[in-house]
Amino acid sequence: MLTYILAGVCSLVFLIIDRITKINIENTLKLGESKEFLHGFLNIFYVHNNGGAWGILAGYTWVLLAVTAVIMLIGVMLLVCKGSKDPWLFWSISLILSGGIGNMYDRIFNNGLVIDFLQFDFWQSFPVFNVADCAIVLGCGVLIVYFILDTVRDNKRRKTT
């Protein structure tokens, strides 16, 4: 039970940090302004993204909102149906939902634009991202681990029967 509470709290913390950092970036930097954060590694670079990851579907806000809503609905359904049975699944879906809510909030209340500000200094072609994106990527990573562990468990069950 404690792991589920921690997952929920962690997801809520990601959501709060996402909002706080985006508000802070908007209030302290001008659009397009960049500041070094960790020399040679990470810059704070304030940009607006009107697309998905890597600018996919740029300008198609309603499509992105619809896709996000469908993914979040599937996530909620998974949480209700299976989430209480496996902490890995609960963690992954909770993090993905947290990130989805963070970016969806931006799209709805910021004219279809998501605030991005984290830029790898050593990998210039990597897209600028935000805390919500980190939650989504982390959640997807945990989901991959869940599927691997679930497959291994199923294979062991089949061998024993």
C-alpha positions as CSV (number, residue, x, y, z in Angstrom):
1,M,0.0,0.0,0.0
2,L,2.9,2.4,0.8
3,T,4.3,2.0,-2.7
4,Y,1.0,3.2,-4.2
5,I,0.9,6.2,-1.9
6,L,4.5,7.1,-2.8
7,A,3.7,6.8,-6.5
8,G,0.8,9.1,-6.2
9,V,2.8,11.6,-4.1
10,C,5.7,11.4,-6.5
11,S,3.4,12.0,-9.5
12,L,1.8,15.0,-7.7
13,V,5.3,16.4,-6.9
14,F,6.3,16.1,-10.6
15,L,3.1,18.0,-11.5
16,I,3.7,20.7,-9.0
17,I,7.4,21.1,-9.9
18,D,6.4,21.3,-13.6
19,R,4.0,24.1,-12.9
20,I,6.4,26.0,-10.6
21,T,9.3,25.7,-13.1
22,K,7.2,26.8,-16.0
23,I,5.9,29.8,-14.1
24,N,9.4,30.7,-13.0
25,I,10.8,30.5,-16.5
26,E,8.0,32.7,-17.9
27,N,8.6,35.3,-15.2
28,T,12.4,35.3,-15.3
29,L,13.4,34.8,-18.9
30,K,12.4,36.3,-22.2
31,L,11.1,33.9,-24.9
32,G,14.2,32.6,-26.8
33,E,16.6,33.6,-23.9
34,S,19.1,31.0,-22.7
35,K,21.2,30.7,-19.6
36,E,23.8,28.2,-18.7
37,F,22.7,25.9,-15.8
38,L,25.3,23.1,-15.7
39,H,28.3,24.0,-17.7
40,G,28.7,21.8,-20.8
41,F,25.7,19.8,-19.9
42,L,22.4,21.6,-19.4
43,N,21.1,25.0,-20.4
44,I,17.8,26.8,-19.5
45,F,16.4,27.9,-22.8
46,Y,12.9,29.3,-22.8
47,V,10.9,28.2,-25.9
48,H,7.3,27.5,-26.8
49,N,6.5,24.2,-28.5
50,N,3.3,24.0,-30.5
51,G,3.8,20.4,-31.4
52,G,4.5,17.1,-29.7
53,A,7.9,15.5,-29.1
54,W,10.5,16.7,-31.6
55,G,7.8,19.2,-32.9
56,I,5.6,16.4,-34.3
57,L,2.2,17.6,-35.4
58,A,3.2,21.3,-34.8
59,G,0.2,23.5,-34.9
60,Y,-2.3,20.7,-34.5
61,T,-3.3,21.6,-30.9
62,W,-6.7,19.9,-31.0
63,V,-5.2,16.6,-32.4
64,L,-2.5,16.7,-29.7
65,L,-5.1,17.4,-27.0
66,A,-7.3,14.5,-28.3
67,V,-4.4,12.1,-28.5
68,T,-3.3,13.1,-25.0
69,A,-6.8,12.7,-23.7
70,V,-7.2,9.2,-25.2
71,I,-3.8,8.1,-23.8
72,M,-4.8,9.5,-20.4
73,L,-8.2,7.7,-20.5
74,I,-6.5,4.4,-21.3
75,G,-4.1,5.1,-18.5
76,V,-6.9,5.7,-16.0
77,M,-8.6,2.5,-17.3
78,L,-5.4,0.5,-16.7
79,L,-5.1,2.0,-13.2
80,V,-8.6,1.0,-12.4
81,C,-8.5,-2.5,-13.9
82,K,-4.9,-3.6,-13.1
83,G,-3.0,-0.8,-11.3
84,S,-3.8,-2.0,-7.8
85,K,-2.4,-5.4,-8.7
86,D,1.1,-4.3,-9.7
87,P,3.1,-1.5,-8.3
88,W,5.3,-1.2,-11.4
89,L,2.2,-0.6,-13.5
90,F,0.8,1.9,-11.0
91,W,4.0,3.9,-10.9
92,S,4.4,4.0,-14.7
93,I,0.8,5.1,-15.4
94,S,0.8,7.6,-12.5
95,L,4.0,9.3,-13.9
96,I,2.7,9.3,-17.5
97,L,-0.6,10.8,-16.3
98,S,1.2,13.5,-14.3
99,G,3.3,14.5,-17.3
100,G,0.3,14.4,-19.6
101,I,-1.7,16.7,-17.3
102,G,1.3,19.1,-17.1
103,N,1.6,19.5,-20.8
104,M,-2.2,19.4,-21.4
105,Y,-2.6,22.3,-19.0
106,D,-0.1,24.3,-21.1
107,R,-1.9,23.5,-24.3
108,I,-5.3,24.5,-22.9
109,F,-4.2,27.7,-21.0
110,N,-1.3,28.9,-23.1
111,N,-2.9,29.1,-26.6
112,G,-1.8,25.6,-27.6
113,L,1.9,26.2,-26.6
114,V,3.9,24.1,-24.2
115,I,6.6,25.8,-22.2
116,D,9.9,24.0,-22.7
117,F,13.2,25.0,-21.1
118,L,15.6,22.2,-20.5
119,Q,18.3,21.9,-23.2
120,F,21.2,19.5,-23.3
121,D,24.3,21.6,-24.1
122,F,26.3,18.5,-25.4
123,W,23.4,17.3,-27.7
124,Q,22.2,20.3,-29.6
125,S,19.8,18.3,-31.8
126,F,17.9,16.9,-28.9
127,P,14.7,18.8,-28.3
128,V,14.2,21.3,-25.5
129,F,11.9,19.7,-22.9
130,N,10.3,20.3,-19.5
131,V,9.6,18.5,-16.2
132,A,6.3,17.0,-17.5
133,D,8.3,15.4,-20.4
134,C,10.7,14.0,-17.8
135,A,7.7,12.4,-15.9
136,I,6.4,10.9,-19.2
137,V,9.8,9.5,-20.2
138,L,10.4,8.1,-16.7
139,G,6.9,6.6,-16.7
140,C,7.4,5.0,-20.1
141,G,10.7,3.5,-18.9
142,V,9.0,2.0,-15.8
143,L,6.2,0.7,-18.1
144,I,8.8,-1.0,-20.3
145,V,10.3,-2.6,-17.2
146,Y,6.8,-3.7,-16.1
147,F,6.1,-5.4,-19.5
148,I,9.5,-7.1,-19.4
149,L,8.9,-8.4,-15.9
150,D,5.3,-9.4,-16.8
151,T,6.5,-11.4,-19.8
152,V,9.2,-13.1,-17.7
153,R,6.5,-14.0,-15.1
154,D,4.2,-15.4,-17.8
155,N,7.0,-17.5,-19.3
156,K,7.8,-19.0,-15.9
157,R,4.1,-19.8,-15.2
158,R,3.8,-21.5,-18.6
159,K,6.9,-23.6,-17.9
160,T,5.7,-24.8,-14.5
161,T,2.3,-25.8,-15.9
